[in-house]
């Protein structure tokens, strides 16, 4: 009996010593950046000792690993303890908890079949309806909802720190929908029946036609040529009018030729406006010719993708 009584305190001291060794080693690993190994040792110390110091080491490792949800839970548990170790570090722990909460958001699921299982980022968080919103780290969140008789509901959403994301779960039944007997519809004259609906009858194919590229190319060349000749003619006519005024009145302005000067100037202004308009038409024709040349080059490389301009009794159509 005496041996048993003496052995009990010795075993307790050995256990406490083991926890201290684990925590000292965990702190060394955490300071050297080996956070995963440090968290594993600190978790073992919590299982053996369960004190505030061990729980604080676990929370410190989780903060270093940016496991914000677990860090918030453990820091909240730690601050709820009436322990001298916590009292001496309360200000630091409060600041750490505030920083951790700055990385967290909430996801609240609405609707959805009762009893459906919910997974968020691969972790099961319960069944619908959830009692409270789920705490998650801000950023991309993968939501999976499974229920018997329904197709899996999968969504990936972006949540922002401090906010709450409301996700409406609308699940599709996995059971095939019952279909009624097929009915035969009858369409009005000139319409055709397809998949139970009436459509306009397609027009018959019309053979022949010219390529759109050829029309644009040669039409643009013709327009540019006519416009250029017109501009040249208008310019020559303007030169003739100016020469006639110079022959009659000389190069300088004279009072006795005021009427001729005004008439010549008005005529030359009209010619200049006409020349500018014709130049614009020539530019448009040149652009059309360039586009047509590009289409013609494509037509030579890929004849199947050539646009056709067709004329038939029903009208004019362009087929691409």
Secondary structure, 3 states (H helix, E strand, C coil): CHHHHHHHHHHHHHHHHHHHHHHHHHHHHHHCCCHHHHHHHHHHHHHHCCCHHHHHHHHHHHHHCCCHHHHHHHHHHHHCCCCHHHHHCHHHHHHHHHHHHCCEEEEEEEECCCCCEEEECCEEEEECCCCCCEEEECEEEEEEEECCCECCEEEEEEECCCCEEEEEECCCECCCCCCCCCCCCCCCCCEEEECCEEEECCCCCCCCCEEHHHHHHHHHHHHHHHHHHHHHHHHHHHHHHHHHHHHHHCCCCCHHHHHHHHHHHHHHHHHHHHHHHHHHHHHHHHHHHHHHHHHHHHHHHCHHHCCEEEEECCEEEEEC
